[in-house]
Amino acid sequence: MSREQLTNDIWRACDILRRDDNCGGVMEYVEHLAWLLFLKFFDEQEEIFEQEAAIAGRKYKRVIDKDYRWSDWVPKAIGEKTGEKNRRKTPEWDGDRLMQIVRGEIIPYMGSLSGSPERDVIGGLFSDRNVVICASPYNLKDVLEIVDNIDFKNPDDIHTVSHVYEDLLRKLGNENKMAGEFYTPRPIIRFMVEVIDPQIGETVYDPFCGSCGFLVEAFEYMKTQEKTTKDHQVLQRKTFVGQEKKALPALLGAMNLILHGVLVPEVRRRNTLEENVISAVSERFDVVLTNPPFGGQENTQIQQNFPVKSNATELLALEHIVKKLKPGRNARCGVVVPEGTLFRGGAFAVVKEMMLNDFDLFMIVSLPPGAFAPYSDVKTALMFFRRSGSTKKVLYHEMPLPENLKKFSKGNPIGDQHFHETRHISLLLKQFEKKDIPSEKLTNESWFMNLDDLAGREFDLSARNPNQAQEEILPHPSKLTSRILDNQEKLQSIIERLHKMVGDGELQ
């Protein structure tokens, strides 16, 4: 099958699902297609594992029992191929039987799997949620036939499906605001991976992995370093770990990793912030790359897991990250933060001071407005730090907008080409790591800040470009609203203390 035909077939499957009563929205039909792709791929991959084991004189025990394998139940649903002109016999199952098997047997079985890394992954993807299944058995049959024709043993088919799948994830983010929380624009991710420069033998962790964009791009970056079979095995099974609270992005992320070549992805279904990082942390990583949730709030019970108490998810996420980096001078992190994290005081300032004392915050990139459009309108920045001693100075870079734009948008999204100057600055930082970058090599959008200056600003890390005329430096609206929130919190605390004093009779 040609790439063009396969691409058209997958989009046709999406159209079939989109018209179904259970899959009216983009989120539903992408989810439905994802679990079908997963089962088809995994079945064919198990065949490969079985063949490899036989050649090596080993036995291979299949993860999925015979009756539940794609190659066993799907032919019964859509009819066996006759081999003559690729015709099919009359389907063995009618529509009612198909829906009964899928709803009552296949999905529950997948959700019950546990006991090995592979079984745990599958069980986590199919349990604890209502898996989207077509209302119409005829629609399901049509889509099953399309997916069954994909040859996941053929690298060309895998490459084609992975590209279409990325387009689906992008479409999901564009059309569904909920999806924005787990889709990060790929040009931003690629830049962050380049700066962090993960190497084979290092572990890469995304505690809020969503659709696994960071892990996919880190894999694409690292696989070019492969030289031996051992390198390949390390990348496959000992490198990437993702955690995701919600079931749907966990499914989409696992499938994304699989399609890009990580055959047994370790995508864990759990709320990362439920881990207590005050007590001994059981697992640490060389590299963290992530875009944590921000704007949310956590309850008092979750806050007890962290040294500095706060209900802000973005601050708790930062505390989690610094605790999960391995001891040693080379553990490092690239993280997306809302602009408010940089300038907010109170608990935010306490955590930032701790981080500057324990880590080298070597670069902050202030992204232009609309960098996450259309997924989010929040002004964001990228923080890069490593466990190589305390911070002495920070390189700041304000990423410029194209001359004809006031902000990025859905119609004019951020692209790899917009990181040209920013990438140049990050390369200069590597080149002159042991000494100052000559000022003539910096642009008007780049400057250094010393730790003493940041401490004097009460650890306000926001970008204040000294190369701009002072009158041009105006606070971003989010900075003003953040100050209002901080003042409200202080006022609330004062009122609560006053109320307690009145209630205890201290004030008459």
C-alpha positions in Angstrom: 0.0 0.0 0.0 1.4 3.4 -0.9 1.9 6.1 1.7 -0.7 8.3 0.1 -3.3 5.5 0.1 -2.6 4.6 3.8 -2.8 8.3 4.8 -6.2 8.6 3.0 -7.4 5.4 4.6 -6.6 6.6 8.1 -8.4 9.9 7.5 -11.3 7.9 6.1 -11.4 5.9 9.4 -11.5 9.2 11.3 -14.4 10.4 9.1 -16.3 7.1 9.8 -15.8 7.5 13.5 -16.6 11.2 13.5 -20.1 10.4 12.1 -20.8 7.7 14.7 -23.2 8.7 17.6 -20.6 7.8 20.2 -17.7 9.7 18.6 -19.1 13.0 17.6 -16.1 15.1 18.7 -12.4 15.0 17.8 -11.4 13.7 21.3 -13.7 10.7 21.0 -12.7 9.6 17.6 -9.0 10.1 18.2 -9.3 8.0 21.4 -11.2 5.3 19.6 -8.6 5.1 16.7 -5.7 5.1 19.2 -6.8 2.0 21.1 -7.4 0.1 17.9 -4.0 1.1 16.6 -2.5 0.0 19.9 -4.0 -3.5 19.8 -3.1 -4.1 16.2 0.5 -2.9 16.7 1.0 -4.8 19.9 -0.2 -8.0 18.3 2.2 -7.8 15.4 5.0 -6.8 17.7 4.4 -9.9 19.8 4.7 -12.0 16.7 8.1 -10.4 16.1 9.2 -11.1 19.7 8.1 -14.7 19.3 10.1 -15.2 16.1 13.2 -13.6 17.6 12.9 -15.8 20.6 12.6 -18.9 18.4 15.7 -18.0 16.5 17.6 -17.5 19.7 16.3 -20.8 21.1 14.2 -19.2 23.8 10.6 -19.4 24.6 8.4 -16.3 24.5 5.2 -16.1 26.5 2.7 -13.8 24.9 1.4 -11.0 27.0 -2.1 -11.2 25.6 -4.0 -14.5 25.7 -5.0 -16.1 22.4 -8.7 -15.3 22.4 -8.0 -11.6 22.9 -5.3 -11.1 20.3 -6.1 -8.8 17.4 -5.2 -11.6 14.9 -7.7 -13.9 16.6 -10.8 -11.9 17.1 -10.7 -9.2 14.3 -10.8 -11.8 11.4 -14.0 -13.2 13.0 -15.5 -9.7 13.1 -14.8 -8.6 9.5 -14.4 -12.0 7.7 -11.4 -14.0 6.7 -9.5 -13.0 3.6 -9.9 -15.6 0.8 -6.7 -14.8 -0.9 -8.5 -14.5 -4.2 -8.6 -10.9 -5.2 -8.4 -10.1 -1.5 -12.2 -10.8 -1.1 -13.6 -11.6 2.3 -16.0 -14.3 3.4 -19.2 -13.4 5.1 -18.3 -12.1 8.5 -18.5 -14.8 11.2 -19.9 -12.4 13.8 -23.0 -10.2 13.2 -23.1 -6.7 14.6 -24.7 -7.6 18.0 -22.1 -10.4 18.6 -19.2 -8.0 17.7 -20.4 -5.3 20.1 -20.9 -7.9 22.9 -17.4 -9.3 22.4 -15.7 -5.9 22.3 -17.7 -4.3 25.2 -18.1 -7.3 27.4 -14.9 -9.2 26.8 -12.0 -7.5 25.0 -12.0 -4.2 26.8 -12.5 -5.6 30.3 -9.8 -8.2 29.7 -7.3 -5.5 28.6 -8.1 -3.4 31.7 -7.5 -6.4 34.0 -3.9 -7.1 32.8 -1.1 -6.8 35.4 2.0 -8.5 36.6 4.7 -7.4 34.2 5.8 -4.1 32.7 4.0 -4.8 29.4 0.8 -6.1 31.1 0.9 -3.1 33.6 1.1 -0.7 30.7 -1.9 -2.2 28.9 -3.9 -2.6 32.0 -3.3 1.1 32.9 -4.4 2.2 29.5 -7.7 0.4 29.5 -8.8 0.5 33.1 -10.3 3.2 35.3 -12.2 4.9 32.4 -15.0 4.3 29.9 -13.3 3.3 26.7 -14.9 5.0 23.7 -16.5 2.4 21.5 -18.6 3.0 18.3 -22.4 3.0 18.7 -22.7 1.4 15.3 -21.2 -2.1 14.8 -21.1 -1.4 11.0 -18.9 1.7 11.6 -16.7 -0.4 13.9 -16.3 -3.1 11.2 -15.3 -0.6 8.6 -12.6 0.9 10.9 -11.4 -2.5 12.0 -10.9 -3.4 8.3 -8.9 -0.2 7.7 -6.6 -0.7 10.7 -6.2 -4.4 9.9 -4.7 -3.5 6.6 -1.9 -1.6 8.2 1.4 -3.5 8.2 3.2 -2.6 11.4 6.1 -4.8 10.4 6.7 -2.4 7.5 8.8 0.7 8.5 7.1 2.8 5.7 3.6 2.0 7.2 4.8 2.9 10.7 6.3 6.1 9.5 3.1 7.1 7.7 0.9 6.3 10.6 3.1 8.2 13.0 2.9 11.3 10.9 -0.9 11.1 10.6 -1.1 10.4 14.3 0.9 13.6 15.1 -1.5 15.5 12.9 -4.4 14.1 14.8 -2.9 15.2 18.1 -2.3 18.6 16.8 -5.9 18.7 15.5 -7.1 17.6 18.9 -5.2 20.5 20.5 -6.5 23.0 18.0 -10.2 22.0 18.3 -10.5 21.0 21.9 -9.4 23.3 24.7 -9.1 20.4 27.1 -6.5 18.9 24.9 -4.2 21.9 25.3 -3.2 20.7 28.7 -1.4 17.7 27.3 -0.2 19.0 23.9 2.9 21.1 23.7 3.9 22.7 20.4 6.6 20.5 18.9 9.0 23.3 18.0 9.2 24.3 21.7 9.9 20.7 22.6 12.6 20.2 20.0 14.4 23.3 21.2 14.3 22.2 24.8 15.6 18.8 24.0 18.5 20.3 22.0 19.5 22.5 25.0 19.3 19.6 27.5 21.2 17.3 25.1 20.2 13.8 26.5 22.7 11.0 25.9 22.3 7.2 25.6 22.7 5.7 29.1 20.8 8.6 30.8 17.3 8.2 32.0 14.7 10.7 30.7 11.6 11.5 32.8 8.4 13.5 32.1 6.3 13.6 35.2 3.4 15.2 33.4 3.8 13.5 30.0 0.4 14.1 28.3 0.8 12.9 24.7 4.5 12.1 25.4 5.8 14.8 23.0 8.9 15.4 25.1 9.7 11.7 25.4 9.2 11.2 21.6 11.4 14.1 20.7 14.1 12.9 23.2 14.0 9.5 21.6 14.3 10.9 18.1 17.3 13.0 19.3 19.0 10.1 21.1 18.5 7.3 18.5 20.9 9.1 16.2 23.6 8.2 18.8 23.0 4.5 18.5 26.1 2.5 17.7 25.5 -1.0 19.1 22.7 -3.4 19.9 23.1 -2.6 23.5 22.5 1.1 22.8 19.2 0.1 21.1 18.1 -2.1 24.0 18.9 0.7 26.5 16.8 3.2 24.5 14.0 0.7 24.2 13.7 -0.4 27.8 15.9 1.6 30.2 15.6 5.2 29.2 12.1 6.8 29.1 9.6 7.1 31.9 6.4 9.1 31.7 3.6 9.7 34.2 0.1 10.9 33.4 -2.8 11.5 35.7 -5.6 11.1 33.1 -6.4 8.0 31.2 -6.9 9.5 27.7 -3.6 11.4 27.3 -1.9 8.3 28.8 -3.3 6.2 25.9 -2.5 8.8 23.3 1.0 9.2 24.7 1.8 5.5 24.8 0.6 5.1 21.2 2.7 8.1 20.2 5.8 6.5 21.7 5.1 3.2 20.1 4.6 4.7 16.6 7.9 6.5 16.9 9.7 3.3 17.8 9.6 2.9 21.6 8.1 -0.6 21.5 7.4 -1.1 25.3 6.7 2.4 26.6 6.7 3.0 30.3 3.8 5.4 30.7 2.5 5.2 34.2 -1.1 6.1 35.1 -0.8 8.1 38.3 -1.1 11.5 39.9 2.6 12.6 40.1 1.8 15.1 42.8 0.6 12.3 45.1 4.3 11.2 45.6 5.7 12.4 48.9 9.0 14.1 48.1 9.7 15.1 51.7 10.6 11.5 52.6 13.2 9.5 50.8 12.6 9.6 47.0 12.8 6.0 45.6 13.6 6.9 42.0 15.6 9.6 40.4 16.5 10.5 36.9 19.3 12.1 34.8 17.1 14.3 32.7 13.7 15.9 33.3 11.8 17.4 30.3 8.3 18.5 31.0 5.4 21.0 30.7 3.6 20.8 34.0 0.0 21.7 34.6 -0.5 25.3 35.7 -3.4 27.3 36.8 -4.8 24.4 38.9 -5.1 24.0 42.6 -4.3 21.0 44.9 -5.9 20.2 48.2 -4.3 20.3 51.6 -3.6 16.5 51.6 -1.5 16.8 48.4 0.3 19.8 49.8 1.6 17.7 52.7 3.9 15.9 50.2 6.1 18.9 49.6 8.6 20.9 51.7 6.9 24.3 50.8 3.2 24.2 51.0 1.1 25.8 48.2 -2.1 24.9 46.3 -0.6 26.0 42.9 0.1 23.0 40.7 2.9 24.7 38.9 4.8 25.3 42.1 4.3 21.8 43.5 5.4 20.5 40.1 8.7 22.4 40.3 9.3 21.0 43.8 8.7 17.5 42.5 11.1 18.0 39.6 14.0 19.2 41.7 13.6 16.2 44.1 13.5 13.7 41.2 16.8 14.8 39.6 19.7 12.4 40.5 22.5 13.6 42.7 25.6 14.4 40.7 26.8 17.3 38.6 25.1 16.4 35.3 21.5 15.9 36.2 19.5 18.6 34.4 16.0 19.8 33.5 14.2 21.8 30.9 10.7 22.9 32.1 7.9 25.2 30.8 6.6 27.6 33.4 3.9 30.3 33.3 5.4 33.8 33.6 3.8 34.1 37.0 6.1 31.5 38.4 9.1 33.7 37.6 7.9 36.8 39.5 5.5 35.7 42.2 6.6 36.0 45.8 5.6 34.1 48.9 5.9 30.4 48.6 7.1 30.9 45.0 10.0 33.0 46.1 11.0 30.4 48.8 11.2 27.6 46.2 13.1 29.7 43.7 15.6 30.7 46.3 16.1 27.0 47.2 16.5 26.1 43.6 19.1 28.8 42.9 21.1 27.7 45.9 21.0 24.0 45.0 21.1 24.2 41.2 22.7 26.1 38.4 19.8 28.0 36.7 21.8 28.6 33.5 19.2 29.9 31.1 15.7 31.4 31.0 14.0 31.9 27.7 11.0 34.2 27.7 8.6 33.1 25.0 6.5 35.6 23.0 2.8 36.0 23.5 0.7 33.3 21.8 3.6 30.7 21.8 1.1 28.1 23.0 -1.8 29.2 20.7 -4.4 28.0 20.3 -4.0 25.6 23.3 -3.4 28.4 25.8 -3.1 32.1 26.0 -0.9 32.1 29.1 2.5 33.9 28.8 5.2 31.3 29.3 8.9 30.9 29.8 11.4 28.1 29.6 13.7 27.3 32.5 16.9 25.3 32.2 18.9 24.2 35.3 21.4 21.5 36.3 22.7 20.0 39.5 26.2 21.4 39.2 26.5 23.8 42.2 24.6 26.9 43.0 23.6 29.6 40.5 26.2 32.3 39.9 24.4 34.0 37.0 21.5 33.4 34.6 21.5 34.0 30.8 18.2 35.5 29.8 16.8 35.6 26.3 13.6 37.2 25.1 12.6 35.3 22.0 11.6 37.9 19.4 8.4 37.8 17.4 8.6 38.1 13.6 8.3 41.7 12.5 4.9 41.4 11.1 3.3 39.8 14.1 2.1 41.1 17.5 1.6 37.5 18.8 1.6 34.0 17.6 -1.9 32.5 16.9 -3.7 29.5 15.5 -3.2 31.0 12.0 0.4 32.0 12.6 1.8 29.4 15.1 5.3 29.2 16.5 7.6 27.2 14.3 11.1 25.8 14.3 12.3 28.7 12.2 11.4 31.2 14.9 14.0 29.6 17.3 16.9 30.5 15.0 18.2 33.3 17.1 17.3 31.6 20.4 19.2 28.5 19.3 22.2 30.6 18.4 22.2 32.0 21.9 22.0 28.6 23.6 24.9 27.4 21.4 27.0 30.3 22.5 26.3 29.4 26.1 27.7 25.9 25.5 30.7 27.3 23.7 31.6 29.8 26.4 30.4 27.8 29.4 33.5 28.2 31.4 33.7 32.0 30.8 31.5 34.9 29.9 30.1 35.2 26.5 31.6 38.4 24.9 29.0 41.1 24.9 29.4 41.7 21.2 28.2 38.2 20.5 24.9 38.7 22.4 21.9 40.3 20.9 19.7 43.1 22.2 17.3 40.3 23.4 20.0 38.6 25.6 21.7 39.5 28.9 23.1 38.1 32.1 21.8 38.5 35.7 23.9 37.8 38.7 22.5 35.9 41.7 23.0 38.9 44.0 20.9 41.0 41.7 18.1 38.4 41.7 18.3 38.1 45.5 17.9 41.9 45.6 14.7 41.6 43.6 13.4 39.0 46.2 13.9 36.3 43.6 11.7 37.8 41.0 13.2 35.9 38.0 11.1 37.6 35.3 12.8 39.0 32.2 13.6 42.7 32.5 15.6 43.5 29.5 18.3 46.2 30.4 18.9 46.8 26.6 15.4 48.3 26.3 14.6 51.9 27.1 13.2 52.0 30.6 9.9 53.5 29.5 9.4 50.6 27.1 9.4 48.1 29.9 5.8 47.6 30.9 4.6 44.8 33.1 2.7 42.0 31.4 -1.0 41.9 32.5 -0.5 38.5 34.0 2.1 40.1 36.3 -0.4 42.6 37.5 -3.1 40.0 38.2 -0.6 37.8 39.9 0.3 40.7 42.3 -3.4 41.1 43.0 -3.7 37.3 43.8 -0.7 37.5 46.2 -2.1 40.5 48.0 -5.5 38.7 48.3 -3.8 35.8 49.9 -2.0 38.0 52.4 -5.3 39.8 53.1 -7.1 36.5 53.6 -4.4 35.4 56.0 -4.7 38.6 58.1 -8.5 38.3 58.2 -8.4 34.7 59.3 -6.0 35.6 62.1 -8.2 38.5 63.1 -11.3 36.2 63.1 -9.5 33.7 65.3 -8.4 36.4 67.8 -12.0 37.7 68.0 -13.4 34.2 68.5 -10.8 33.4 71.2 -11.7 36.6 73.0 -8.3 38.2 72.6 -10.1 41.2 71.1 -13.2 42.7 72.7 
